[in-house]
Structure formats: C-alpha cells, structure tokens
Amino acid sequence: MISQKKYWILISLTYLTLIYSTSLHYAFGYERTIGLPFYVVNYPDLQKHYPDSGMLVGIPLDYQWRNIWKLSSFSLDCGYYLIQTNNFGTARPPYKYRILPPLIARAISSTLRISAEMSFVIMNILSVFFAAILFTIFLLKDLKFSRLIAFIGGMLFVTMVAVTRTIPFPMLDPISLLFSILIFISVIRKNPYLFLISSVAGVLSKEVLVISALMWFIETLQVKNKVLFFKNIALSVLPILVVMITRISLGGSPLEVGYGHNILKGEFPPLWRRLISFSGWEYMIRMSFLSFSFLWIGMINLRRNKFLKRQGIIIPIIILVASVFSMRITRPLGILFPIVIPAFLLFFEE
C-alpha cells in the first residue's frame, strides 16, 4: 500500500499525462494531430495531386497555434467566446451571458501577455486538472470508493468526450465541469457556502448548471426545521435569479433561452421539433450515448447509492434541455459525470 503522499503525486502526474495524450496533442506540441502543415509545407510532388498544399508557405508556428480553433468543429462557439473575451458583451446570445470564463481568460491573457486563444487553453488545462483531483476526492471521501477505483474514476473523467474535444480550443466546457463537481460536493455535504459560490460561478459560465437549484432542493427537502427549510428554498432559487439578472443586465429577456429566443414573446427554439420526429429521437439517443458511451450501463446501479439515486432525476432533465435548447448534446451532458461515472464504478465495489 503506497502512502497518501505518493498516491496523490502519482494520480496528479497520471492525470496531467492523460490531459496531454488525449486532448492537447490534437492541437499543440510537435506531434499535434490537428494543424496546418498541409497548407504550410510546400512539397511539389504533393501539389501535383493536391494543388492547395503549401498555399500558406511561411506561416509562423505561433500563427498556427492562435488559429487552430478555426479548424475545430466548434469554430462558431470558439469565435464568439473570443469576441466576448476581447470585446465584453458584444457576442450574440447565449455566448454573451457566459461572462465568467471570458473574464478569467482576459485576466490570464493580460497577466502572462499571451493571446486570448492560448489563455483559454491554460484555463482549460487547469480546470480539468483540478476537476479531476476534486472528483477523486469526491469518490474517496463522499462516495467511499477505494483508492484504486477512485483513481480509475478520475482517468475516466479526464478521457471523456466533453474533455478531450474541448481542451485545445477557446471553449467553456472544461471550466463548467470544474464548477459541476464543486456543486456536487457542496450538495452531498450540504455546504451552503460552497454551493453559493459554485452554483453562481457555474451559471455565469454555462446556464445549464442552473440545474444546481433542483439538486440543492432535492438534497435538503427533508429538513424538518422550518426556518432552515425556507433558507434552503431561497438558496435553491439563487442560481435561477442570477441567470435572469445576467440576461436583463446585458440587454436580454429574463426568460431568454437558446440562441436569443424570448419565451415572454412566445418564441421557442425550433430544435423542439426533435421531440416529434423519429430522426430527432434517433439523434438525441445517439448523441446522448456518445457523451459517456458504455458507461451509461451503470445507470442500473443508481439504486445502490442513495445520493446518486436522488440526484439521478436530473439526468433526463439535462438530456431534454440539451436536446431542445442546444445544437450540441454530447458536451452539455458532460456535467453529469459525477453521477454517471460513479454509477459505473459501483460494478467494481462490493
């Protein structure tokens, strides 16, 4: 049995290694998978077959790094987050309401004197690393898994789709995953101060984390003290109020959803049509599966843990919300990792 100190050193090094080998190598480092060498390097024999080869001869490496996000399938999202970072409040909805990560990225950029693109990458690396450490603590201390199983859980987190597809780009998913695990820790420990901080920071990063209101309400519902009960109700409502106030302060409607649709005016995202077509349901099921793939089988274990069973109610809600209000489904579902991964790990615990 290794010591506590060695355990945390080893898992930290392992998580950092996985962050590079499964995410960062796509865009950065000399072995990067995604890059512009096809357009930068001029090989005459290659140009015979592919005339666009070498069309950007002489492009410096730092230019490639700053623009690698343009080759991402999330280039639209990346572009708006960069606009929000460089010109606060000018991006279109819902990007302009996700104010905290761009502000952090701007602070990193000005402090280290690096581009906004690179500041996001640094923020993403730190977010995923600390989220992995906190998730391991959550598995060990709160769900009582063994050290080995907790370590495996941390590795499953670092290599899941919502992490590996977004770390190299100006995206908000990594930091939303950090706030997600902080919210889960605050809820299972019934820590109102941690919940206050993590839920507010969460909804200022990704509005889908407004689900934290329901999570806190569910976990504190059985409180018999009436004063404490109403305090918990007020705390549950807070993330919802922050979402509404943020929208109003930036020129939107308190009930604005999706890409600028105002429910108060009778507007609703056209993506709701997914719910009334076979192809829509097929897409929702397929994309939901891909978010965690075969780890979903752990859902049959929810009944074995009271906390996971209670909080499991948010899974269909998040799937429905992601399907109706978001173009993407796999990444928004990433915030469910503190339920899905532990439920799967229960197969390996007595």
Protein Blocks (a to p, Z undefined) as FASTA:
>chain_A
ZZfklmmmmmmmmmmmmmmmmmmmmmgcjkbfbdcklmmpccfklmmmmmmgoklgoiaf
klmmmmmmmmpmklmmmmmmmmmmmmghiaccfklmmmmlmmmmmmmmmmnopafklmmm
mmmmmmmmmmmmmmmmmmmmmnopafklmmmmmmmmmmmmklmmmmmpccfklmmmmmmm
mmmmmmmnopaklmmmmmmmmmmmomklmmmmmmmmmmmmmpmblklmmmmmmmmmmmmm
mmmmmmmmnopafkbghjhiafknopacfklmmmmcfklmmmmmmmmmmmnmmmmmmmmm
mmmpmklmmmmmmmmmmmmmmmmmpmbfklmmmmmmmmmmmmmmmmmpZZ
